[in-house]
């Protein structure tokens, strides 16, 4: 299990321009790679949509040793309905706090040197106002669960995470695959988890040889498998194999073969340029306005 590592969280975005401003100018992240696709993903990376979409990986450093965000944009969808499933991503960066204040991006102080802000679409982000660490500033992702004991069992016993900290007062459990990796925090919301239409996905890698065994374990334990082991092609890049799971609250979990993923996820020096080009050429808003229609609200 020590060879498993946290990779990214998938966010569906309805406004790429505002989203790019938040991640690049407020948080200070960098575009790592950008890809455009003409049809939906076999593993539903972009959700249950078959049309044109794009994927942008953005973070504070290379995906080999940083937890990043995967921004998926469906050209025909302008907004998504949030649920109570994603409760926040926490990162440590006084520079991000300073950027937000300078740009007038709304901040709410919620603790000592801790600010709450929102990415476009309403996704909560927590900014710790301390010097950015030399390693990855992204500290944890928090997901809501309906039964903390059941979910902790799933993530530790079946997926192999180690519990780092329990807080009975806050009804949270912090866990991870390694000390230097981004952690996963489960928060008992004392009710049903609603994923809305913006439902995300958290991704991890493991040695490719572990994927069939992981799938077999889930079958044996009668756990949900959303996408059985499948190969995903990216034109001109490495083909990766993935298994998509769902935990007891239907949080989507992607496990990808590490060896091929390291090839696929190499930083593309043209990533920033490709995103800007795609945004400049995206005439979907004009088309909908011309035909007196609005982009779909998922």
C-alpha positions as CSV (number, residue, x, y, z in Angstrom):
1,X,0.0,0.0,0.0
2,X,3.0,2.3,0.5
3,X,3.3,2.5,-3.3
4,X,-0.1,4.0,-3.6
5,X,-0.3,7.8,-3.9
6,X,-2.9,10.6,-4.0
7,X,-3.1,12.2,-7.5
8,X,-5.9,14.7,-8.0
9,X,-9.5,15.7,-7.5
10,X,-11.8,16.2,-10.5
11,X,-14.0,19.3,-10.6
12,X,-16.6,20.0,-13.2
13,X,-16.5,23.6,-14.3
14,X,-19.0,25.7,-16.2
15,X,-16.9,28.8,-16.7
16,X,-13.3,28.1,-17.8
17,X,-12.2,31.7,-17.9
18,X,-13.2,32.6,-14.3
19,X,-12.0,29.2,-13.2
20,X,-8.6,29.7,-14.8
21,X,-8.4,33.1,-13.0
22,X,-9.0,31.5,-9.6
23,X,-6.5,28.7,-9.9
24,X,-3.8,30.7,-11.7
25,X,-4.1,34.2,-10.3
26,X,-5.6,33.7,-6.9
27,X,-4.1,30.3,-5.8
28,X,-0.9,30.7,-7.8
29,X,-1.1,27.3,-9.5
30,X,0.4,26.4,-12.9
31,X,-1.2,24.7,-15.9
32,X,0.5,21.3,-16.1
33,X,-1.3,20.0,-19.2
34,X,-4.4,20.6,-21.2
35,X,-6.3,18.3,-23.6
36,X,-9.3,18.7,-25.8
37,X,-11.6,15.7,-26.6
38,X,-14.4,15.4,-29.2
39,X,-16.4,12.8,-27.4
40,X,-17.0,11.6,-23.8
41,X,-14.6,9.5,-21.8
42,X,-14.9,5.7,-21.5
43,X,-14.5,6.1,-17.7
44,X,-16.9,9.1,-17.5
45,X,-14.0,11.5,-16.5
46,X,-16.2,14.4,-17.7
47,X,-19.4,13.0,-16.2
48,X,-22.3,11.4,-18.1
49,X,-21.8,13.5,-21.2
50,X,-21.0,12.4,-24.8
51,X,-20.1,15.8,-26.4
52,X,-17.0,17.8,-26.8
53,X,-15.1,18.5,-23.5
54,X,-11.7,19.5,-22.2
55,X,-9.4,18.4,-19.3
56,X,-7.0,20.8,-17.6
57,X,-4.5,19.6,-14.9
58,X,-3.4,22.4,-12.7
59,X,-1.3,22.5,-9.5
60,X,1.7,23.9,-7.7
61,X,4.1,21.4,-9.3
62,X,4.5,18.2,-11.3
63,X,1.9,15.5,-10.8
64,X,4.7,13.1,-9.8
65,X,4.9,14.7,-6.3
66,X,2.0,17.2,-6.1
67,X,-1.8,16.7,-5.6
68,X,-3.5,18.7,-8.3
69,X,-6.9,19.6,-9.7
70,X,-8.4,18.2,-12.8
71,X,-10.8,20.7,-14.3
72,X,-13.3,19.1,-16.7
73,X,-15.3,21.4,-19.0
74,X,-18.3,20.3,-21.1
75,X,-18.9,22.8,-23.9
76,X,-22.6,22.6,-23.6
77,X,-23.0,22.9,-19.8
78,X,-22.8,26.3,-18.1
79,X,-23.3,25.3,-14.5
80,X,-23.6,22.3,-12.1
81,X,-25.6,21.8,-9.0
82,X,-23.5,21.4,-5.8
83,X,-24.2,18.7,-3.2
84,X,-22.8,18.2,0.2
85,X,-20.3,15.6,-0.8
86,X,-17.2,17.8,-1.4
87,X,-16.5,19.8,1.8
88,X,-13.3,21.6,0.8
89,X,-9.6,21.5,-0.3
90,X,-7.1,23.0,2.2
91,X,-3.8,24.5,1.1
92,X,-1.1,26.4,2.8
93,X,-0.1,29.6,1.1
94,X,0.1,33.2,2.4
95,X,0.7,34.2,-1.2
96,X,-2.7,32.9,-2.2
97,X,-4.3,34.9,0.7
98,X,-2.4,38.0,-0.4
99,X,-3.5,37.4,-4.1
100,X,-7.1,37.0,-3.1
101,X,-7.1,40.3,-1.1
102,X,-5.3,42.1,-3.9
103,X,-7.7,40.9,-6.6
104,X,-10.8,41.4,-4.4
105,X,-11.6,37.7,-4.4
106,X,-14.0,37.1,-1.4
107,X,-12.4,35.7,1.7
108,X,-14.0,34.8,5.0
109,X,-11.8,34.3,8.1
110,X,-13.0,31.0,9.8
111,X,-10.1,30.3,12.1
112,X,-6.7,31.4,13.2
113,X,-4.8,32.3,10.0
114,X,-7.5,30.3,8.1
115,X,-9.7,31.7,5.3
116,X,-12.6,30.2,3.4
117,X,-13.0,31.1,-0.3
118,X,-14.8,29.6,-3.2
119,X,-13.7,28.6,-6.7
120,X,-16.2,29.5,-9.5
121,X,-19.1,27.1,-9.2
122,X,-19.1,27.3,-5.4
123,X,-16.4,24.8,-4.5
124,X,-15.0,25.6,-1.0
125,X,-11.3,26.1,-0.6
126,X,-9.5,26.8,2.7
127,X,-6.4,28.9,2.6
128,X,-3.9,28.7,5.5
129,X,-2.2,32.0,5.8
130,X,1.3,30.7,6.4
131,X,4.4,30.6,4.2
132,X,4.1,28.1,1.4
133,X,6.0,24.9,2.2
134,X,8.8,23.7,-0.1
135,X,6.9,20.6,-0.9
136,X,3.2,20.4,-2.0
137,X,1.1,23.2,-0.4
138,X,-2.1,21.1,-0.8
139,X,-2.7,19.5,2.6
140,X,-6.1,17.7,2.5
141,X,-9.4,17.1,0.7
142,X,-12.5,16.8,2.8
143,X,-15.4,14.6,1.8
144,X,-18.8,14.3,3.6
145,X,-19.9,10.8,4.7
146,X,-23.1,9.5,6.3
147,X,-21.5,6.8,8.6
148,X,-17.9,7.6,9.7
149,X,-17.2,4.2,11.1
150,X,-18.3,2.4,7.9
151,X,-16.4,4.8,5.6
152,X,-13.2,4.6,7.7
153,X,-13.4,0.8,7.4
154,X,-13.8,1.0,3.7
155,X,-10.9,3.4,3.1
156,X,-8.5,1.7,5.6
157,X,-9.3,-2.0,5.4
158,X,-10.2,-2.2,1.7
159,X,-8.1,0.5,0.2
160,X,-5.2,0.5,2.6
161,X,-5.1,4.0,3.9
162,X,-3.6,4.7,7.4
163,X,-5.5,6.8,9.9
164,X,-3.5,9.9,10.9
165,X,-5.9,11.6,13.3
166,X,-9.4,11.2,14.7
167,X,-11.5,14.1,16.1
168,X,-14.6,12.8,17.8
169,X,-15.9,16.4,18.5
170,X,-15.7,17.4,14.9
171,X,-16.6,13.9,13.7
172,X,-13.7,13.7,11.3
173,X,-11.0,11.2,10.5
174,X,-7.8,12.2,8.6
175,X,-6.0,9.5,6.7
176,X,-3.5,9.0,3.9
177,X,-1.2,6.7,2.0
178,X,2.0,8.6,3.0
179,X,3.2,11.3,5.3
180,X,4.3,13.7,2.6
181,X,1.1,13.2,0.5
182,X,-2.1,15.1,0.4
183,X,-4.5,13.6,3.0
184,X,-8.1,12.6,2.8
185,X,-10.4,13.8,5.6
186,X,-13.8,12.2,6.1
187,X,-16.4,14.3,7.9
188,X,-19.6,12.7,9.2
189,X,-22.4,15.0,8.1
190,X,-25.0,13.1,10.1
191,X,-27.3,12.6,7.1
192,X,-27.5,11.5,3.5
193,X,-24.7,12.5,1.1
194,X,-26.0,14.4,-1.9
195,X,-23.7,14.5,-4.9
196,X,-25.7,17.0,-6.9
197,X,-24.7,17.1,-10.6
198,X,-21.2,18.5,-9.8
199,X,-20.1,15.3,-8.2
200,X,-16.4,15.0,-8.3
201,X,-13.9,12.1,-8.3
202,X,-10.7,11.6,-6.3
203,X,-7.9,9.8,-8.0
204,X,-5.0,7.6,-6.8
205,X,-2.3,5.6,-8.5
206,X,-0.9,2.2,-7.7
207,X,1.4,-0.2,-9.4
208,X,-0.4,-1.5,-12.5
209,X,-0.2,-5.1,-11.3
210,X,-2.4,-4.2,-8.3
211,X,-5.4,-3.1,-10.4
212,X,-6.8,-6.6,-11.1
213,X,-6.4,-7.6,-7.4
214,X,-8.1,-4.4,-6.3
215,X,-11.0,-5.0,-8.6
216,X,-11.3,-8.7,-7.4
217,X,-11.3,-7.5,-3.8
218,X,-14.2,-5.2,-4.4
219,X,-16.2,-7.9,-6.2
220,X,-15.5,-10.3,-3.3
221,X,-16.6,-7.7,-0.7
222,X,-19.7,-6.8,-2.8
223,X,-18.6,-3.2,-3.2
224,X,-19.5,-0.9,-6.1
225,X,-17.4,-0.9,-9.2
226,X,-18.4,1.9,-11.5
227,X,-16.0,1.1,-14.3
228,X,-14.3,-2.3,-14.4
229,X,-10.6,-2.3,-15.5
230,X,-10.4,-0.4,-18.7
231,X,-7.7,1.2,-20.9
232,X,-7.9,4.9,-21.7
233,X,-6.2,6.4,-24.7
234,X,-5.0,9.9,-25.0
235,X,-3.8,10.7,-28.6
236,X,0.0,10.9,-28.8
237,X,0.4,10.0,-25.1
238,X,0.6,6.9,-22.9
239,X,-2.4,4.6,-22.6
240,X,-3.4,4.2,-18.9
241,X,-5.5,1.5,-17.2
242,X,-8.0,2.5,-14.6
243,X,-10.6,1.0,-12.2
244,X,-13.4,3.3,-11.0
245,X,-14.9,2.5,-7.6
246,X,-17.6,4.0,-5.4
247,X,-17.3,4.0,-1.6
248,X,-20.4,3.5,0.7
249,X,-21.6,7.0,0.0
250,X,-21.0,6.7,-3.7
251,X,-17.9,9.0,-3.8
252,X,-16.2,8.1,-7.0
253,X,-12.6,6.8,-6.7
254,X,-10.3,6.2,-9.6
255,X,-7.2,4.0,-9.3
256,X,-4.8,4.2,-12.2
257,X,-1.7,2.2,-13.1
258,X,1.2,4.3,-11.9
259,X,3.8,3.4,-14.5
260,X,1.8,4.6,-17.5
261,X,0.3,7.5,-15.6
262,X,3.8,8.9,-14.9
263,X,4.4,9.0,-18.6
264,X,0.9,10.5,-19.4
265,X,1.2,13.1,-16.7
266,X,4.5,14.7,-17.7
267,X,4.3,18.5,-17.6
268,X,3.5,19.9,-21.0
269,X,5.3,23.3,-21.4
270,X,2.6,24.3,-23.9
271,X,-0.2,23.6,-21.4
272,X,-0.9,27.2,-20.5
273,X,-0.8,28.2,-24.2
274,X,-3.2,25.4,-25.1
275,X,-5.7,26.4,-22.5
276,X,-5.6,30.0,-23.4
277,X,-6.0,29.1,-27.1
278,X,-9.0,26.8,-26.3
279,X,-10.7,29.5,-24.3
280,X,-10.1,32.1,-27.0
281,X,-11.6,29.7,-29.6
282,X,-14.5,28.6,-27.5
283,X,-17.5,30.2,-29.2
284,X,-20.1,28.2,-27.3
285,X,-21.3,31.2,-25.4
286,X,-21.7,33.2,-28.6
287,X,-23.6,30.3,-30.3
288,X,-26.1,30.0,-27.4
289,X,-26.6,33.7,-27.4
290,X,-27.1,33.9,-31.2
291,X,-29.7,31.1,-30.9
292,X,-31.3,32.9,-27.9
293,X,-30.6,29.8,-25.7
294,X,-28.7,29.3,-22.5
295,X,-26.1,26.7,-21.8
296,X,-27.5,23.7,-20.0
297,X,-27.6,23.8,-16.2
298,X,-26.8,20.2,-15.3
